[in-house]
Amino acid sequence: MDFGKHPKMLKLESPRRQLRFLEIKLLHHYRRPSFRQPPFTGCAFASASIWQYESLKFRVQSYFDEVQADLLDSRRPKKELDFRKQVNKWWNSLTEGQQTVAGIIAANILVFCLWKVPSMQRTMIKYFTSNPASKTLCLPMILSTFSHFSLFHMAANMYVLWSFSSSIVSILGREQFMAVYLSAGVISSFASYVAKMATGRFGPSLGASGAIMTVLAAVCTKMPEAKLAIILLPMITFTAGSALKAILALDTAGLILGWRLFDHAAHLGGALFGIWYVTYGHDLMWRNREPLVKMWHEWRTKTPGK
């Protein structure tokens, strides 16, 4: 679609109105998409395996560097107020899961700010919203996972991600979690594509809800007896297993009945992926990474300066 023919719309309309305009135009200019999706999930898990290998090497080296640094610091006069040390102290007080998702939250905040820049609107709609009728199919499937133009939508998603971060990283480890999270974004977007193709209801989608549903479903499957509460009603508690069943039932009903308040297909796809991964996917994918890591290790040892 040629946005250059609609300069007034780009300059005067809000992002929400622009997205609605895009949806209407796509209904009139629909083309049948072909899903020639790159093996993103395989690349994500391969990168996570190499990242874990490099991280272990770095931690061993860092331990000896810290010991040496502590010996040097003990001989220097200490400052009463050191902002850098205070930041480091705060950062070290966070769990590994919270440290891991801090980067994801920062990326979401950055993309949210870009939505507020008028000159970025056409780029944001093209690359940071996913739609099966768009000419750009693959890249928005992952970029839309980091995209929100509603502050409440972003705040709610990031709060849930932060709340479950310690649990999911303790289950998977940070490297495997990142591979699962990024894969979940693509898989939930693909589920949304399929549902839109089947129903003929085309429209742009965005948000981290699909990937977060994977995190929530994985934790609830591994710890079904854990107690959860509603954000605004903390006095009401229920088990994680019950919450997962309710969410699956709600999204299934929404998908069948055609509710359009949320992207129920993306939510359901993300949740099913989370259940599948902690039940079968971990053994199928993560535990079979040894040949790749061994090959990487051999390359690292043979390459000078590595």
ROSE-779892 format. One line per 3 residues: number of its first residue (from 1); their letters; for each residue x, y, z of C-alpha. Coordinates in nm, 4 decimals. Layout:
REM ROSE-779892
NUM) A) X Y Z; ...;
END
This chain:
REM ROSE-779892
1) MDF) 0.0000 0.0000 0.0000; 0.1309 0.3458 -0.0907; 0.1209 0.5676 0.2183;
4) GKH) 0.2741 0.8489 0.0147; -0.0712 0.9199 -0.1290; -0.2082 0.9975 0.2182;
7) PKM) 0.0194 1.2635 0.3725; -0.2626 1.4205 0.5746; -0.3453 1.0916 0.7367;
10) LKL) 0.0151 1.0393 0.8392; 0.0515 1.3860 0.9842; -0.2827 1.4403 1.1530;
13) ESP) -0.4207 1.1026 1.2582; -0.3306 0.9157 1.5756; -0.1480 0.5781 1.5584;
16) RRQ) -0.4719 0.3981 1.6518; -0.6594 0.5700 1.3636; -0.3727 0.4912 1.1275;
19) LRF) -0.3884 0.1233 1.2231; -0.7647 0.1218 1.1618; -0.7084 0.2906 0.8249;
22) LEI) -0.4490 0.0261 0.7389; -0.6926 -0.2526 0.8295; -0.9644 -0.1087 0.6009;
25) KLL) -0.7242 -0.0664 0.3098; -0.5936 -0.4200 0.3519; -0.9458 -0.5578 0.3255;
28) HHY) -0.9745 -0.3949 -0.0179; -0.6219 -0.4717 -0.1358; -0.5856 -0.8213 0.0090;
31) RRP) -0.3357 -1.0538 -0.1527; -0.2859 -1.4186 -0.0624; 0.0379 -1.4339 0.1406;
34) SFR) 0.2955 -1.7070 0.1126; 0.4617 -1.8054 0.4408; 0.8251 -1.8469 0.3453;
37) QPP) 0.9367 -1.8044 0.7047; 1.3056 -1.8511 0.7878; 1.3922 -2.1113 1.0556;
40) FTG) 1.3893 -1.8456 1.3243; 1.3277 -2.0807 1.6150; 1.6214 -2.3049 1.5211;
43) CAF) 1.8503 -2.0034 1.4932; 1.7274 -1.8734 1.8300; 1.8072 -2.1992 2.0103;
46) ASA) 2.1416 -2.2391 1.8316; 2.2387 -1.8840 1.9326; 2.1273 -1.9503 2.2911;
49) SIW) 2.3443 -2.2637 2.3051; 2.6510 -2.0710 2.1889; 2.5633 -1.7858 2.4256;
52) QYE) 2.5524 -2.0288 2.7192; 2.8927 -2.1715 2.6216; 3.0469 -1.8248 2.5991;
55) SLK) 2.8754 -1.7153 2.9199; 3.0276 -2.0025 3.1179; 3.3739 -1.9154 2.9889;
58) FRV) 3.3194 -1.5499 3.0709; 3.2041 -1.6276 3.4264; 3.5150 -1.8313 3.4977;
61) QSY) 3.7398 -1.5535 3.3675; 3.5392 -1.2872 3.5520; 3.5839 -1.4682 3.8825;
64) FDE) 3.9606 -1.4412 3.8641; 3.9381 -1.0797 3.7411; 3.7155 -0.9869 4.0362;
67) VQA) 3.9544 -1.1451 4.2833; 4.2395 -0.9414 4.1384; 4.0277 -0.6235 4.1346;
70) DLL) 3.9288 -0.6711 4.4992; 4.2934 -0.6934 4.5957; 4.3665 -0.3665 4.4156;
73) DSR) 4.0588 -0.1894 4.5598; 4.1561 -0.2831 4.9138; 4.4705 -0.0727 4.8732;
76) RPK) 4.2861 0.2377 4.7483; 4.0977 0.4953 4.9603; 3.7215 0.4278 4.9395;
79) KEL) 3.4693 0.7003 4.8556; 3.1668 0.7518 5.0773; 2.9301 0.8112 4.7878;
82) DFR) 2.9950 0.6237 4.4687; 2.7006 0.6294 4.2266; 2.8414 0.3480 4.0172;
85) KQV) 2.8718 0.1211 4.3185; 2.5176 0.2027 4.4242; 2.3877 0.1066 4.0786;
88) NKW) 2.5908 -0.2138 4.0856; 2.4566 -0.2933 4.4315; 2.0982 -0.2474 4.3114;
91) WNS) 2.1619 -0.4540 3.9980; 2.3191 -0.7350 4.1988; 2.0180 -0.7377 4.4323;
94) LTE) 1.7949 -0.8424 4.1413; 1.7376 -1.2066 4.0615; 1.8867 -1.3532 3.7452;
97) GQQ) 1.5389 -1.3583 3.5937; 1.4780 -0.9907 3.6681; 1.8151 -0.8988 3.5203;
100) TVA) 1.7318 -1.1000 3.2093; 1.3925 -0.9409 3.1410; 1.5227 -0.5899 3.2176;
103) GII) 1.6609 -0.5766 2.8637; 1.3279 -0.6919 2.7181; 1.1423 -0.4253 2.9153;
106) AAN) 1.3891 -0.1575 2.8005; 1.3361 -0.2633 2.4368; 0.9576 -0.2384 2.4777;
109) ILV) 0.9860 0.1084 2.6299; 1.2094 0.2227 2.3434; 0.9650 0.0965 2.0800;
112) FCL) 0.6746 0.2568 2.2697; 0.8567 0.5914 2.2564; 0.9141 0.5513 1.8809;
115) WKV) 0.5380 0.5198 1.8325; 0.5091 0.8742 1.9678; 0.7371 1.0190 1.6979;
118) PSM) 0.5172 1.1424 1.4064; 0.7867 1.0886 1.1429; 0.8204 0.7221 1.2480;
121) QRT) 0.4549 0.6269 1.2008; 0.4850 0.4690 0.8566; 0.7911 0.2651 0.9621;
124) MIK) 0.6250 0.1518 1.2846; 0.3094 0.0368 1.1070; 0.5123 -0.1477 0.8424;
127) YFT) 0.7595 -0.3287 1.0671; 0.6142 -0.3263 1.4216; 0.2623 -0.4540 1.3499;
130) SNP) 0.1979 -0.8039 1.2149; -0.0612 -0.8792 0.9483; -0.0848 -1.1698 0.7015;
133) ASK) -0.1980 -0.9328 0.4249; 0.1085 -0.7117 0.4593; 0.3914 -0.7215 0.2070;
136) TLC) 0.6371 -0.7514 0.4956; 0.5511 -1.0838 0.6587; 0.8421 -1.2300 0.8516;
139) LPM) 1.0218 -0.9430 1.0279; 0.7073 -0.7987 1.1936; 0.6354 -1.1417 1.3449;
142) ILS) 0.9181 -1.0819 1.5956; 0.9317 -0.6999 1.6030; 0.5605 -0.6714 1.6870;
145) TFS) 0.6344 -0.8711 2.0041; 0.8184 -0.5644 2.1383; 0.5598 -0.3135 2.0160;
148) HFS) 0.2834 -0.1336 2.2100; 0.1152 0.1997 2.1393; -0.0963 0.1896 2.4565;
151) LFH) 0.0807 0.2697 2.7828; -0.1609 0.0552 2.9855; -0.1139 -0.2405 2.7477;
154) MAA) 0.2636 -0.2188 2.7774; 0.2605 -0.1658 3.1541; 0.0330 -0.4661 3.2127;
157) NMY) 0.2410 -0.6948 2.9898; 0.5722 -0.5885 3.1415; 0.4345 -0.6258 3.4950;
160) VLW) 0.3331 -0.9856 3.4242; 0.6671 -1.0580 3.2583; 0.8559 -0.9117 3.5561;
163) SFS) 0.6402 -1.1086 3.8013; 0.7120 -1.4425 3.6301; 1.0732 -1.3670 3.5342;
166) SSI) 1.2395 -1.5268 3.8367; 1.0339 -1.8451 3.8072; 1.0781 -1.9000 3.4335;
169) VSI) 1.4534 -1.8296 3.4371; 1.5013 -2.0615 3.7349; 1.3279 -2.3329 3.5298;
172) LGR) 1.4983 -2.2755 3.1941; 1.8067 -2.0622 3.2567; 1.8460 -1.7220 3.0965;
175) EQF) 1.9864 -1.8405 2.7625; 1.7143 -2.0999 2.7051; 1.4509 -1.8532 2.8267;
178) MAV) 1.5548 -1.5957 2.5657; 1.5352 -1.8578 2.2902; 1.1896 -1.9643 2.4100;
181) YLS) 1.0663 -1.6042 2.4460; 1.1760 -1.4980 2.0975; 1.0416 -1.8197 1.9457;
184) AGV) 0.7131 -1.7639 2.1291; 0.6793 -1.4217 1.9694; 0.7103 -1.5706 1.6210;
187) ISS) 0.4878 -1.8714 1.6940; 0.2092 -1.6636 1.8502; 0.2221 -1.4237 1.5528;
190) FAS) 0.1998 -1.7192 1.3153; -0.1045 -1.8521 1.5054; -0.2618 -1.5085 1.4643;
193) YVA) -0.1853 -1.5176 1.0907; -0.3502 -1.8565 1.0509; -0.6639 -1.7478 1.2378;
196) KMA) -0.6961 -1.4305 1.0315; -0.6508 -1.6274 0.7102; -0.9166 -1.8780 0.8178;
199) TGR) -1.1741 -1.6182 0.9240; -1.0949 -1.3475 0.6688; -1.0688 -1.0876 0.9445;
202) FGP) -0.7499 -0.9079 0.8592; -0.6031 -0.6406 1.0808; -0.2698 -0.5416 1.2329;
205) SLG) -0.1698 -0.6898 1.5685; 0.1019 -0.5933 1.8123; 0.2063 -0.6559 2.1707;
208) ASG) 0.4027 -0.9003 2.3850; 0.0942 -1.0861 2.5086; 0.1540 -1.3979 2.2974;
211) AIM) 0.5114 -1.4420 2.4183; 0.4129 -1.3648 2.7775; 0.1392 -1.6280 2.7538;
214) TVL) 0.4139 -1.8782 2.6739; 0.5999 -1.7753 2.9899; 0.2856 -1.7895 3.2021;
217) AAV) 0.1786 -2.1277 3.0607; 0.5253 -2.2766 3.1098; 0.5423 -2.1682 3.4750;
220) CTK) 0.1842 -2.2808 3.5478; 0.2521 -2.6194 3.3885; 0.5703 -2.6757 3.5906;
223) MPE) 0.4284 -2.5356 3.9153; 0.0503 -2.5956 3.9027; 0.0064 -2.5591 4.2797;
226) AKL) 0.1700 -2.2144 4.2981; -0.0567 -1.9365 4.4235; -0.1399 -1.6460 4.1919;
229) AII) -0.3464 -1.3301 4.2315; -0.5129 -1.0704 4.0079; -0.3121 -0.7477 3.9673;
232) LLP) -0.5826 -0.5139 4.0987; -0.7331 -0.7683 4.3405; -0.4420 -0.9216 4.5321;
235) MIT) -0.6737 -1.0547 4.8027; -0.8189 -1.3089 4.5557; -0.5817 -1.6032 4.5091;
238) FTA) -0.6005 -1.9212 4.3011; -0.3675 -2.1956 4.1864; -0.1542 -2.1607 3.8746;
241) GSA) -0.3105 -2.4728 3.7258; -0.6613 -2.3292 3.7621; -0.5496 -1.9982 3.6122;
244) LKA) -0.4028 -2.1717 3.3087; -0.7230 -2.3694 3.2458; -0.9308 -2.0516 3.2736;
247) ILA) -0.7049 -1.8627 3.0325; -0.7127 -2.1452 2.7774; -1.0918 -2.1655 2.8031;
250) LDT) -1.1309 -1.7884 2.7657; -0.9067 -1.7624 2.4601; -1.0640 -2.0685 2.2986;
253) AGL) -1.4106 -1.9166 2.3447; -1.2888 -1.5842 2.2123; -1.1417 -1.7490 1.9046;
256) ILG) -1.4553 -1.9533 1.8295; -1.7003 -1.6699 1.8959; -1.4941 -1.4134 1.7082;
259) WRL) -1.4257 -1.1731 1.9936; -1.1965 -0.8941 1.8771; -1.0963 -0.7229 2.2010;
262) FDH) -0.7745 -0.9309 2.2129; -0.5843 -1.1407 1.9628; -0.7085 -1.4682 2.1112;
265) AAH) -0.5352 -1.6795 1.8462; -0.1964 -1.5325 1.9407; -0.2679 -1.5850 2.3110;
268) LGG) -0.3774 -1.9437 2.2550; -0.0820 -2.0201 2.0275; 0.1614 -1.8797 2.2819;
271) ALF) 0.0052 -2.0707 2.5708; 0.0027 -2.4022 2.3837; 0.3664 -2.3512 2.2843;
274) GIW) 0.4601 -2.2906 2.6499; 0.2814 -2.6075 2.7621; 0.4398 -2.8109 2.4823;
277) YVT) 0.7889 -2.6798 2.5428; 0.8152 -2.7535 2.9158; 0.6496 -3.0934 2.8596;
280) YGH) 0.8311 -3.2158 2.5479; 1.0236 -2.9349 2.3787; 1.2986 -2.9057 2.6377;
283) DLM) 1.4035 -3.2676 2.5891; 1.3603 -3.2470 2.2136; 1.5503 -2.9235 2.1494;
286) WRN) 1.7644 -2.8052 2.4399; 1.9060 -3.1391 2.5518; 2.0145 -3.2187 2.1955;
289) REP) 2.2337 -2.9118 2.1606; 2.5564 -3.0962 2.2520; 2.6746 -3.1585 1.8895;
292) LVK) 2.6406 -2.7883 1.8086; 2.8236 -2.6804 2.1261; 3.0978 -2.9351 2.0615;
295) MWH) 3.1424 -2.8061 1.7078; 3.1566 -2.4470 1.8354; 3.4110 -2.5460 2.1015;
298) EWR) 3.6347 -2.7107 1.8412; 3.6161 -2.4021 1.6216; 3.6963 -2.1735 1.9166;
301) TKT) 4.0001 -2.3783 2.0197; 4.1367 -2.3944 1.6644; 4.0853 -2.0252 1.5869;
304) PGK) 4.3788 -1.8042 1.7002; 4.2868 -1.5316 1.9456; 3.9534 -1.6900 2.0407;
END
